Amino acid sequence: MADMVPSITLDAETRALESPRDHTSELRLWLRMLTCTNMIEAEIRRRLRERFDVTLPRFDLMAQLDKTPDGLSLGEISRRMMVSNGNVTGLVERLAEDGLVERRASDTDRRSTFVRLTDEGRSAFAEMAAEHAGWVGELFGALSSNDIDILLDRLSRTKASVENQSSKGEGSR
């Protein structure tokens, strides 16, 4: 029993490298991007939880509201965050209980609810956002300014390629 090797869970990128004949360069690139994104997101989630006792979705919702001091409708928040109205309603409820956001009915449509940061919420978010920016800087700390510029250029090209292909596919749906 002492010779047993512990089971190690491999990410998709590592599995792709182990059998490269099964994967194209483009698939390996996609998996590398996904792995990096997942690693960064996990670390940011951990730090937000430990430092501020806040989840990433709550932080993201507050970030959306910080950009629009007059507030946003629940539907607009849902659209911007690309989550269901039910998810947004739950997040808003918890943030309201903590005094970080306030809700009000629309002046023109009583069925619509608008949400905005309270002064306490704006202050709390400013502190979180400043630390978040520092954390991202740390996580990318091994990259030079030139590395970052090159990656931004390549990712811009990647985004344009995806948008181009997506627009071609819309007509065939």
N, C-alpha and C positions, 0 to 999 in steps of 0.2 A: 504494500500500500504506500510505502514511503516514496516509490518511484513515480507515483501518479503526478502528472503535470496538471496544474489548475487550468480550468477552462477560461479562456480569454475571449471576451466579446469583441469582435472586430468591426470597425466602421466600414461602410460600403467602399470607401476609397481604398482602404487596405486590402479588402477582398478583391477589388478590381486589379490591384497590382499583383496579387498572387496568381491571377489567371488572365494575363493581359490579352491573350488571343480572343477572349470573350468580350473585350471592350474596346471601343474606338477611342481615339484621343479625345474626341469631344465629350464622350461619356465620362472619361477619367477627369477631364477639366470640370465638368458639372459636379462630379462627386467631390472634387477638391474644394470647389467653391462652397458646396453645401456643408462639408465638414468644417471648414473655417467659420462659416456663419453659425453653425450649431455650437461650436466651441466658444466663440465670442459671446453669443447669446446666453449660454449656460453660465459663463463667468459673470456677466452683467446681472443676470437674475440672482445669482448667489450674493453678489455684493449689495444689490438693492435690498434684498431680504435681510442680510446681516446688519447693514448700516442704518437702514431706514424702516425696516419691517414693512416693506411695500413690495407688491408684485410688479413684474414688468408690464402687464396689461394696465394696471392702475397708473403707473408712470407714463405709459404711452397715452392714456386718456388725458392725463393732466397736461402732457406736452401739446396735445391738440388744442386744449382749452387755453393754454398759455399764449398760443398764436393768435387767438381771437378773444380779446378782452370782453367783448359784448356777449360772448357765449355762442353756443351751437345747439341746433336741435338734436334730439336723440338720433334721428334718422341720418343726419349729416355726420355725426360722430361715428355711427355704425358704418357708413360708407367709407369714411376716411380710414378707419381702423380695419376695414374689411372683416368685420365680425357681425354676428346677428344682433338684432335689436334687443333680444333677450339678454345677451351677454353684456351689452352696454347698460341696460337697465340695472342689472345686478351690480356692475362696477360703480355706477353712479350712486346707487343706494348706499353702498358701503362708504364711498367718499363723502356723501352727504352726512351720514351718521358720524363721521370723523370731523365734520365741520370744514372740509376742504373744498366742497363745491356747494352751490345752491341751485335749486330748480325753480323755474317760473313758467307759467303758462304763456303761450304766445299771445301777443296783443291782437293778432288778426285771426288766429285759429286756435280755439281753446282745446282742441284735440292734440295740439303740438306742445311739447315741453322743451324749453330751452335750459341749458346748463351752463354755468360759468364758474370759474374759480372764485372762492372767497379771498379776502385779503390774506387770511391764514394759509389757504391753499396756494396762493401765488408765492408767498414767502417760503413755504415748505418746498414747492417745486423748484424755486430758484436755487435753493441749497442742493437739492438732489441733482438738478441739471448740471450745476458746476462740478460736482463730484463725478457724475457720469462722464462728462467731457474729459476729465482727468483720467478716468479709468480707461476710456477708449484710447487716449494718448499713450498710456502705459502699455496697453495690449499691442499697439502698433509701434512701440518704441524701438524695436530692432530694425525698422525700415527707415531708410534715408528719405529725405525730401524728394530726391530723384526717383526712388523706388515708388513712392506714393504717387507722384505725377504719372509715372508709367502705368501703374495699376489703374489709376483713374481713367487714363486714356483708353486702355484696353477694355475696361469694364464699360465705358461709354460706347465703344464699338460693339461690344457684346449686347448691350441693351438695345442699340439700334438694330442689330441683326434680329434679335428676338421680336422687337416691335414690328419689323418688316415682315417676318415670317408669320406673326400673329395676324397682321392685317390681311395677308394673302389667304389665310385659313378661314377668315370670317365669312367670305363669300361662299365657301363650300359647306357651311353648316346648315 
